[in-house]
Amino acid sequence: MQRHQMDHELSCTPARMWPLYFEDAFNVQMYEQGLGFPSCKIVERRDDGDKLFRRMAMIPKLEMPKAVAKLVGDRVGYEESGDWIRSEGVYRWRLLLAAFGEKLRVAGTMRLVAHGDGHCRRVVEFEVDANMFGIGKLVENTAAQNTLEGWNNSAKWINSYLKDHR
């Protein structure tokens, strides 16, 4: 199992970022145009006031070793599902990769912390655990690398977006 933590400075307050982060059009634009994903769809959304649940289906642009690519084949899509608990200020998310199902667990949290005037820090913590004999470490490393790269690239894109959409 691997554990990772990232900290990105975003050019807006948490009060602006949270609603933007859960805006459907913003997400589709970020993933498809900003990150180059062939597809991003909001599949489900429920909001009871304190908790917002969202499930997205995506086909990512991935970099992976040939051995992992051979295993994945044409099943490169994944779903992200998560709950944003407003009162706690935390988004708990999980990825379910089509190629590996429950054999690969990628899950984490995202928090936004006010930081200076008009900025926030996005703190993301996640774990990757592959339960696959012989190739678990390779799959785990690939999943962790792609997850880290995705969050890092999204921070850059979000700051660029915010610069253009004051």
Secondary structure, 3 states (H helix, E strand, C coil): CEEEEEEEEECCCHHHHHHHHCCHHHHHHHHHHHCCCCEEEEEEEEECCCEEEEEEEEECCCCCCHHHHHHHCCCCCEEEEEEEECCCCEEEEEEEECCCHHHEEEEEEEEEEECCCCCEEEEEEEEEEECCCCCHHHHHHHHHHHHHHHHHHHHHHHHHHHHHCC
